[in-house]
Amino acid sequence: MPEDKHPPTAFDTQAVWAAEEGPFPYGAATMPIVSAATFAYPDLDSWQAVALGQRAGHIYSRNSNPTLAVLEEKIARLDGTEAAAGFATGMAAISSTLFTLLSPGERVVSIRDSYGGTNVLFEEFLPRFGITATLCNTTDHEQLEREIALGCKVLYLETPTNPTLKVVDIARLSAAARRQGAVVVTDNTFATPYNQKPAALGSDLVLYSATKFLGGHSDVLGGLVSGRGDLVHCIHHFREIAGATLHADAAYSILRGMKTLGLRMARHNQSAQAIAEHLRRHPKVAAAYYPGLDTHPGHEIAVRQMRGFGGVLAFVPRGGIGELRTVLDALQLAQRAAHLGGVATTAGPPAVTSHVELTAEERARAGIPETLIRYSVGIEDAGDLIADLDQALARI
Ligand SMILES: Cc1ncc(COP(=O)(O)O)c(C=O)c1O
């Protein structure tokens, strides 16, 4: 048997080494940022050999770039997929994937609780191209299976969802989609490859807002899609023309973040579990949402398909909008920001974060309380975060 070029190793080892075994130019210890827009050749023959794909190399950074290529190989290796493509933002990855896969007259089946921007694609932009999106109740697996059985080109999933952390059974729904020949796409932003491997559960493509946990430091925007080689090839072709390629600078920042992904996710998982359990019992909290709580409706599925339950939780302080304001404004160890997945704790209501694109009625229909606080647990000391939440809740 040929020797396996990349024998399986533990996640933390892969996070450091995958695609970064080197050697790198100049003997550099890390992959350098190749910020060149284009690549020059000494003669036409060598240029043409690369342009025609007869020799490895790069022509123009909208099409491919050495630093970006390392990031693409890294996420594919961590996801256990064949290939990946990097985009300027998570939304660029999502929209490019959907526009590559879908044609006029075709149908996508998805869930109501997708990220707000994704919802806008389903409800506003795709219909303009004659593509229909049927959005099912997120946790109603029977309804999803019925809609899939009616025929669809794409099944689009996201789990856990933003911001109420609903859990969708990837293996069960992928099996239903496979019977119809549909392509399964899963947004794995909240879980990351540390907590969940959608490809092993039957998803053909895995999407990320790399802006969140993969980058991890709230200092870079990016998006990634990884999965089946033939599909990624088509999405990559779309990217060459639509042009929302990730820049080498951003690719480098995300690569640096990903080296500590395992360490950070282990801490996020542990702290979020402790905080969710604290909030569930808190007298000033009306509801707490976290897939790691055994009272959470999606807990059983989460236990089956996730290694840990992630760094995002949500809770509803008792009272109305006034109380929400009081608690949010009193938090000292949380940035009030439309973001999640960073090393610093971030908090905000969906009305100004994940679901700002929706009206209050649409949020109500999606089952998102206006007084919900999405709380992305950073890597600070969990005891300090609990004390901060307690002092803020005590003001109600
Ligand atoms: C689950 C999920 N998917 C996609 C996106 C979009 O990513 P980006 O902001 O990088 O475009 C977000 C952003 O918050 C998200 O939370």
Ligand as a Chemical Component Dictionary entry (heavy atoms), coordinates in Angstrom:
data_LIG
# 
_chem_comp.id                   LIG 
_chem_comp.type                 NON-POLYMER 
_chem_comp.pdbx_formal_charge   0 
_chem_comp.three_letter_code    LIG 
# 
loop_
_chem_comp_atom.comp_id 
_chem_comp_atom.atom_id 
_chem_comp_atom.alt_atom_id 
_chem_comp_atom.type_symbol 
_chem_comp_atom.charge 
_chem_comp_atom.model_Cartn_x 
_chem_comp_atom.model_Cartn_y 
_chem_comp_atom.model_Cartn_z 
_chem_comp_atom.pdbx_ordinal 
LIG C1 C1 C 0 -23.836 31.266 10.957 1  
LIG C2 C2 C 0 -23.322 32.382 10.110 2  
LIG N1 N1 N 0 -23.134 32.167 8.807  3  
LIG C3 C3 C 0 -22.669 33.155 8.005  4  
LIG C4 C4 C 0 -22.399 34.413 8.479  5  
LIG C5 C5 C 0 -21.916 35.484 7.538  6  
LIG O1 O1 O 0 -20.540 35.653 7.665  7  
LIG P1 P1 P 0 -19.758 37.023 7.327  8  
LIG O2 O2 O 0 -20.196 38.044 8.329  9  
LIG O3 O3 O 0 -18.306 36.637 7.447  10 
LIG O4 O4 O 0 -20.136 37.401 5.936  11 
LIG C6 C6 C 0 -22.563 34.664 9.846  12 
LIG C7 C7 C 0 -22.264 36.011 10.383 13 
LIG O5 O5 O 0 -22.569 36.337 11.511 14 
LIG C8 C8 C 0 -23.036 33.622 10.682 15 
LIG O6 O6 O 0 -23.232 33.822 12.000 16 
# 
loop_
_chem_comp_bond.comp_id 
_chem_comp_bond.atom_id_1 
_chem_comp_bond.atom_id_2 
_chem_comp_bond.value_order 
_chem_comp_bond.pdbx_ordinal 
LIG C1 C2 SING 1  
LIG C2 N1 SING 2  
LIG C2 C8 DOUB 3  
LIG N1 C3 DOUB 4  
LIG C3 C4 SING 5  
LIG C4 C5 SING 6  
LIG C4 C6 DOUB 7  
LIG C5 O1 SING 8  
LIG O1 P1 SING 9  
LIG P1 O2 DOUB 10 
LIG P1 O3 SING 11 
LIG P1 O4 SING 12 
LIG C6 C7 SING 13 
LIG C6 C8 SING 14 
LIG C7 O5 DOUB 15 
LIG C8 O6 SING 16 
# 
